[in-house]
Amino acid sequence: MDRRNFLKAGLLGTVTSGLPVAKAEAVENLPPIPGALGMLYDSTLCVGCQACVAECQQVNKTPVNPKGEQTWSNNDKLTPFTRNVIQVWSDGDGKNKDKTENGYAYVKKQCMHCVDPNCVSVCPVQALTKDPKTGIVKYDPDICTGCRYCMVGCPFDVPKYDYDNPFGQISKCELCNQKGVERLDKGELPGCCHVCPTGAIIFGTREELLAEAKRRLSLLRGTEYDYPRQHVNSKDTYRATVPAYQYRIYGEKEGGGTQVLVLSAVPQENLGFPELDDIATGARAAHLQHFLYRGLALPLVALAGLTMMTYKNMHGDKICERIEAQKEAMRQARKEMEEAEDEHHG
């Protein structure tokens, strides 16, 4: 065996011996944290009053938008100056609330606090972390490098970077429990839940919120229901007529699940929520990294590639000569076959 064949056989055997180790493993999401905290947003109860937007800015002391009028209503989308917004979807003449034809609906946009957040997976310095007790996706501006990978990685387009800030900083909802605010630690509610007059946004554990959402989907359309306000277990209720809900709790499974859940009477994709697989993007990335590094598969593949490149650079002339010789041999064989066929038919 010459040197070339020896190297080929050795590298191929080593690489293939390392690869099959992880081939049978399936991609799995991180499981929800028991008792993780979140919110349920019911679009049918929202009246678009914007009280949650104003309260969020006041509680979190976010700076006002330097462009345009200096009011919170100037923020019609998530920006570094607001951590939640109320948007309006409409169709046709937009006169009928919560109807898909000639209707309109409100939608609250904020961090969804994913069960398996991709922003946490892609952050190279752990400026974004998932609290092991509450499940809240937390942000530490003191160690953030401003790489903005989280903005690219978030399927909901939530994190926003303040380009006008000389130090740079990401803005996102932390359920009003970040350092210096800590409303949950003090036994208080997130600002938006505290001020919502109709209970369109309520606070609780993910398990409680899922149970409440499923209860609403089981109600008879057109009947009356006492919707809890502020907290999922609140006795302070808001009586309203049960609408024709879309039979889907957005966030129950999408993207591996979220701790902010959404109910609506129009399709959630109409409201700007993306269609996501049940497997979280973060879980896919972690699985790929685990596969590549387990058994030294990636280093071995890299070594094989470097070895082949080195050999080609050192023996490039000989390789070209052999290729040309093979081509010439093929041309000669084809010519002989053609001559033989001519003699046969002649």
Secondary structure, 3 states (H helix, E strand, C coil): CCHHHHHHHHHHHHHHHHHHHHCCCCCCCCCCCCCCEEEEEEHHHCCCCCHHHHHHHHHHCCCCCCCCCCCHHHCCCCECCECCEEEEEECCCCCEECCCCCEEEEEEECCCCECCCHHHHHCCCCCEEECCCCCCEEECCCCCCCCCHHHHHCCCCCCEECCCCCCCCEECCCCCCCCCCCCCCCCCCCHHHHHCCCCCEEEEEHHHHHHHHHHHHHCCCCCEEEEECCECCCCCEEEEECCCCCCCCECCCHHHCECEEEECCCCHHHHCCCCCCCCCHHHHHHHHHHHHHHHHHHHHHHHHHHHHHHHHHHCHHHHHHHHHHHHHHHHHHHHHHHHHHHHHHC
